């Protein structure tokens, strides 16, 4: 059998001649907070949020173009390093993880309701408290 590039012989959904669809990132889409999108409360977007969103755009676009499991793998790796590595390596990994999650929470804040906002803040606090406990236990 002949398979097009990217197919393996065991791929069940691989159809000869069909290419894998690339994910595209549309900054004008209503889910991207680029300052044009109104917040759920219909309040104007602050200049700080506009500036951070504009600076973040290339990084979010690059993340969006990567495979879907990239961010969960990075998050899991930082969490495992934070849990099992020596304190000198673990604490910076946990701080980096908290910063990444905080950055993503900041970008998604206007688009989510109260429950998900609470979970974002809670997860960041748990990670930081775990880092403090790693320092205290050292």
QUIHU-V485633 format. One record per residue. RES is the residue in one small letter. PSI is psi in degrees with one decimal (999 if undefined). BURIAL is + if it has 24 or more other ideal C-beta (glycine too) atoms within 12 Angstrom, else -. Layout:
res;psi;burial
RES;PSI;BURIAL
RES;PSI;BURIAL
This chain:
res;psi;burial
x;148.1;-
x;134.0;-
x;145.4;-
x;164.6;-
x;134.1;-
x;-11.7;-
x;145.2;-
x;164.1;-
x;-22.9;-
x;4.1;-
x;120.0;-
x;-36.0;-
x;10.1;-
x;121.4;-
x;126.4;-
x;135.0;-
x;-11.7;-
x;129.8;-
x;151.9;-
x;132.8;-
x;131.4;-
x;139.2;-
x;135.8;-
x;156.5;-
x;118.8;-
x;106.6;-
x;-21.7;-
x;-5.5;-
x;149.9;-
x;-14.9;-
x;-11.9;-
x;123.8;-
x;85.9;+
x;17.6;+
x;-22.9;+
x;-35.3;-
x;134.8;+
x;146.2;-
x;160.8;-
x;-28.0;-
x;3.0;-
x;25.4;-
x;152.8;-
x;152.5;-
x;134.0;+
x;155.5;-
x;-34.8;-
x;-46.6;-
x;-41.2;+
x;-43.0;-
x;-45.7;-
x;-39.4;+
x;-41.5;+
x;-41.2;-
x;-35.4;-
x;-20.5;+
x;-50.0;-
x;-33.7;-
x;-40.8;-
x;-39.6;+
x;-40.9;-
x;-43.4;-
x;-38.7;+
x;-31.3;+
x;-13.2;-
x;166.9;-
x;151.8;-
x;-28.9;-
x;1.7;-
x;-51.8;-
x;-43.5;-
x;-34.2;-
x;-42.9;-
x;-44.8;-
x;-46.3;+
x;-40.4;-
x;-45.0;-
x;-38.0;+
x;-42.6;+
x;-40.5;-
x;-42.9;+
x;-29.7;+
x;-36.0;-
x;-13.9;-
x;164.8;-
x;154.6;-
x;-36.1;-
x;-31.7;-
x;-34.4;-
x;-45.4;+
x;-46.0;+
x;-33.9;-
x;-41.0;+
x;-38.3;+
x;-43.4;+
x;-41.6;+
x;-44.1;+
x;-38.3;+
x;-42.7;-
x;-45.9;+
x;-36.4;+
x;-41.0;-
x;-46.5;-
x;-36.2;+
x;-41.2;+
x;-43.4;+
x;-34.1;+
x;-4.7;+
x;-47.8;+
x;-21.1;+
x;-4.4;+
x;159.3;-
x;-174.7;-
x;-42.7;-
x;-54.8;-
x;-31.8;-
x;-44.6;-
x;-44.2;-
x;-37.9;-
x;-48.4;+
x;-43.2;-
x;-43.9;-
x;-38.1;+
x;-42.2;+
x;-39.8;-
x;-42.6;-
x;-44.9;+
x;-40.5;+
x;-35.3;-
x;-39.2;+
x;-41.9;+
x;-39.3;-
x;-32.7;-
x;-38.4;+
x;-43.4;-
x;-32.3;-
x;-8.7;-
x;999;-
